[in-house]
Amino acid sequence: MRVRLVPALEDNYMYLLVDEATGICAAVDPVEPEKIVAAVKEERADLKAILTTHHHWDHANGNEALTKLVPGLTVYGGDDRIGALNHKVKHGDEFKIGSLSVRCLFTPCHTSGHICFLVNNTQTDDAPAVFTGDTLFVGGCGRFFEGTAQQMHTALNETLSKLHPTTKVYCGHEYTVSNLKFALSVEPENPAVVSKLQWAEAQRKNHQPTIPSTIGEEMQFNPFMRVSEKLIQDHVGASDVIEVMAAIRKEKDNFKPK
């Protein structure tokens, strides 16, 4: 499989998920549909579906226009508020994009209907890919707009963390540098945070993306996936993982990176 990053708006990422065996592809969160159509033409692919992680306008607002530009698309998502939705999914649902297998992971918190899409190519040794929208970012997580710390803990540390460590993480925004600066304030002695931040800053200086990371990497430097670590618990003065999740999210909401 091939994943093509398509930057959108100020700091969003859309994606083309391409099955190289059949040429069939899906667009993930195509907020700027004209860019998606151009990318599909460049890839010489056959667009068949839209995967929508959640209903927020900067992820779902291009659905109606894209379905008019490319009639007949199947629009997958887990929330009735998603534009042009015609195939509602729930946790554990599976479908195909060409020969690629897609499994839906229900990860409510940022929104109550958020879905992450896990993709496997069973015919090759490609690493799995997961499209995490605004649930999991490189080095961070989404705000708890419609959910709780318990829900985010479940999403990150009971659902996504159980994926194979090599699973590539394709998130919805380029927030990596600011996320890792916050992570460094929580764990200033963590060498994984220091190294990843240096790399991310160099990438952005050269106008390059910091996406994807992997689940295994996130477990090393993402504080929201490290709430069981004593250093992070000591940082917030709590040992209950849900209290820790709530505390570091509140701290991140008020964090001003330098």
N, C-alpha and C positions, 0 to 999 in steps of 0.2 A: 504494500500500500504506500501511497505517497500523500503527504499532507502539505498543502501550500498555504502559507500565511498570506493573508490579504489585509494590510492595515486599513483602518477606517476611522472616520471622525478624528478626534484629537489623540486618543491613546487606545482605541479599541482594536481588537483583532477579530476578523472573520477568517474562516478557513474553507478550503476545498479539500474534501476527503476523496481521494481518487483510488479506485480499484484498478490497478495496472493490468490485471488479467483481462478485464472486460471493457475498460474505458469508462465505466459508469462512475458517476461522482455525486456527492452530496455537498451542499453548502451549509456551513455552520454559522448561525447568527448573522445572516446577510443583511446588515443594516444599510449598506450602500449597494443596491442590487446591480447597478451598471458596472461597478468594478468586478462583481462576481461574474457577470456575463462575459466581460472581457477576459477574465482569467480562465474561464471555461473554454473560450475559443483558443487561447494560447496553449492550453493543455490538450486541445483536440479531444475533449472529453464529452460525455453525454450526461447532462445534469438531470437527475431523476428525483431528488429529494432535498428538503430543508430540515436540518436538525436545529431546533430552537431550545436553548437551555432554560430560558425564563422570559417573562413577558415584558421586562423593562424596554423602553423605547429604543435604547441604544443597542439592543440585541435583536428585537423582534419587529422593529418598525418598517423594515424593508420587505417583509414577507409578502404583503399584498401586491406590491409592485413587481416583485420577482416572479410571482405566480402568473402575472399578466404578461411579463416578458417571455416566460417559459411555461406555457400552459401544461397542465397535467401533473404538476409536481405533487408528491406526497409530503405533507408538512407535519413533522413529528414534534410533539411537545407534551408537557405534563400539566398545562394550566389553560383553562378556558379563556383566559385573557390574552392569549397569544393570537396575533393576527393570522388569518387564513388557515388556522389549525383545521386539519381534516383527519388526523390520526392521533388521537390522544393516547398517551402511554403512561404506564405506571411502573413501579419498581419491579425489576426482573423481566420485563417484556424484552423480547428479542426480535430482530428483523435483519434483513440483508441489504447491503449496498453492493450490488454486483455479487462477488463471491466473499465479500467482507461480512463478518458477523458483528452486529451491534447489540449491546445489552444496555438497558436503561437502569440507571442508579438514581433512586429518589433521594435527593439531598436538600430537604427544606430547611430554610432559615433566612438566607438573604431574601428569598421570596418563598411563599408557601407551596409553590408548585415547581420548584427548581429540579431539573433533571440533568445529570451528567451522563454522557454517552461513552461507553467503553467499547473500543473496536479491536477485534482480533482478526488476523489473517491466518486461517487454519491451514492454508496451503503452502505457507512459507515460514521462515524463522524470523519474520519481522517482529520487532518489539511491539507489544500492545500500545494503543494510544487511548487517552481519555480526554474528552473535551469537557472542561470543568466550569465554563461560564464564569460566574461571579461567586462560586463556592470556594474554590481553591485557586489562589494565585501563586506565582513563584515567590516563596518567602512570606506569604500572608494568606488572608481569607477575606471574604466579603463581609460587609456590615450586616448586622442582625436586624434588617428592616422589618421582616415579618415573622421572626422566629426567636428562638432562645439559645442560650449558651449550651444547653443540653442537646439541642438539635444540631448545632454546629459541631459539637464534640462527636456526636454520633456520625455525622457526615464525614468528618475528617479522619477520626481515629477509630471508628468501627466499620466504616464502609470503604473509603478511599485508601486508607493505610493498609488494608488487607489485599490490595491489588499487588501483582508481581512488582518487585522493586524496579525492574527495567521499564515499567509502563511510562510512556512519555506523556507529560502533562501539558496540554494546550489550553491555556486560560483565556479569559475574555479581555484582559487589559494589560498594558505595559506599565505595571506598577512595581517592577522588581527592585529598582534602586531604593525607592522610598521604603518599601517593605523590609529590605535587608538593613537599612539604616535603623529602623525600629528594632529589628531582631538583634542588632548589635547592641542597642541600648539595654536589651533584656539579658543578653548573654555576651558580654564584651570579650570574654576569653574563649569563645567558641571558634576554633580555627576554620570550621566549615563555613561559618557566617562571614568571617574576614575574607577568606579566599573567594567565595562566591560574589561578595560585594565588589571586590576589586575587579573581578572579571566582568560583572554587570556594568560597572561604571565605564570600563574600557569599551564594551560593546556599544553602549549608548553614545559615547563620545564619537564613535565611528559610524553612528546612525544605523546600527545593527540591532536586531531584536534579541531579547534574552530568553525567548521561548524556543523550544520546550525545555523544561527540566524533567526530572523523573521522580516517581514516588519515592524511590530510595534516597535521592538527594533531599527531597523535602523533609524526610524524617531526620535528616542531619542538621538542617538550618532553619526550618520553619517553626517559629515558636508555638504556633497554634496546633502543630502536630507533635509537640514536645511537652505537653502540659503535665506529663508524668515525671518529667525530669526534676530532680531536687533543686537544681540551680534556679530553674524558672519558678518553682513553687516558693523558694526562699525569696525570690525577687518580689513576688506579690504578697508574701506572708500568709499563704494558704496551702493546704495539702490536698484538698478536695479538687479533683480535676475540673469539675464544672465551675467551681468558684474561680479556679485559675483561668479557665477559658474566658469567663465573663470579665475578670479583672484585666487581662491583657488586651481584650478587645476594647474595653473602655479606655485604657491607656493609649492604644493605637488610634482611637477616634480623636484624641486630643494631641497627638504627636505631631510636632512640626520639624521635619527633617532639615538639616543644615546643608 
